[in-house]
Amino acid sequence: MYRIMFVFRLGSTSFLCCVGMDYIKKAMFTVNLYSPNDDVKPDHNTSHYPKALVEHLKREKDNIDKGFYSITTWEMKLYTNRL
């Protein structure tokens, strides 16, 4: 099970860096995605990624394109226990 945390553009290039979590392996992942003109191409140079991850990226393509996962909207919440 994969979950995207945030996405950011790599400089002024046509590539995005997608950071997320693999909840099965309990590990973070980072993948580069080709996205000319804010239109992610999830099949472009992703054949070496796990198939389940590529399928997840395809399902989330519209949200990525719309900026839903943009790092500028990402907020980390820290939880503390009070005694």
C-alpha positions as CSV (number, residue, x, y, z in Angstrom):
1,M,0.0,0.0,0.0
2,Y,1.5,3.3,-1.1
3,R,0.7,6.9,-0.1
4,I,2.1,10.0,-1.6
5,M,3.2,12.6,0.9
6,F,4.3,15.5,-1.3
7,V,5.6,16.4,-4.8
8,F,7.9,19.1,-5.9
9,R,9.4,20.2,-9.2
10,L,13.1,19.6,-9.8
11,G,14.2,23.2,-10.7
12,S,12.8,24.4,-14.0
13,T,12.9,21.0,-15.6
14,S,10.0,18.8,-16.7
15,F,10.5,16.4,-13.8
16,L,8.8,16.1,-10.5
17,C,10.1,14.5,-7.4
18,C,7.4,12.4,-5.6
19,V,8.0,11.5,-2.0
20,G,5.8,9.0,-0.3
21,M,5.4,5.9,2.0
22,D,5.3,2.2,1.3
23,Y,3.2,1.0,4.3
24,I,3.8,-2.7,3.5
25,K,7.6,-2.4,3.7
26,K,7.5,0.5,6.2
27,A,9.8,2.6,4.1
28,M,9.7,5.9,2.3
29,F,10.1,6.2,-1.4
30,T,11.2,8.9,-3.8
31,V,10.6,8.7,-7.5
32,N,11.1,11.0,-10.4
33,L,8.2,11.6,-12.7
34,Y,8.2,13.2,-16.2
35,S,5.7,16.0,-16.1
36,P,5.9,18.4,-19.0
37,N,3.4,21.3,-18.7
38,D,2.1,19.9,-15.4
39,D,0.9,16.7,-17.1
40,V,2.4,13.7,-15.4
41,K,3.3,10.8,-17.7
42,P,3.3,7.8,-15.2
43,D,4.5,5.4,-17.9
44,H,7.5,7.4,-18.9
45,N,10.7,5.7,-17.7
46,T,8.9,4.0,-14.7
47,S,9.2,0.4,-15.8
48,H,11.9,-0.3,-13.1
49,Y,9.5,0.9,-10.4
50,P,7.2,-1.7,-8.6
51,K,4.1,-2.3,-10.7
52,A,1.8,-1.5,-7.7
53,L,3.5,1.9,-7.2
54,V,3.1,2.8,-10.9
55,E,-0.6,1.8,-10.7
56,H,-1.0,4.0,-7.6
57,L,0.7,6.9,-9.4
58,K,-1.7,6.4,-12.3
59,R,-4.7,6.6,-10.0
60,E,-3.3,9.8,-8.4
61,K,-2.3,11.4,-11.6
62,D,-5.1,14.0,-11.6
63,N,-4.4,15.0,-8.0
64,I,-0.7,15.3,-8.8
65,D,-1.5,17.4,-11.9
66,K,-3.8,19.7,-10.0
67,G,-1.2,20.4,-7.3
68,F,-3.0,18.5,-4.5
69,Y,0.4,17.0,-3.3
70,S,2.4,20.1,-3.8
71,I,5.0,20.6,-1.1
72,T,3.8,24.1,-0.6
73,T,0.5,22.7,0.8
74,W,2.1,20.0,2.9
75,E,1.9,20.3,6.7
76,M,3.5,17.9,9.1
77,K,1.7,17.5,12.4
78,L,3.6,16.4,15.5
79,Y,1.7,14.7,18.3
80,T,2.9,14.8,21.9
81,N,1.5,13.0,24.9
82,R,0.9,15.1,27.9
83,L,1.2,13.5,31.3
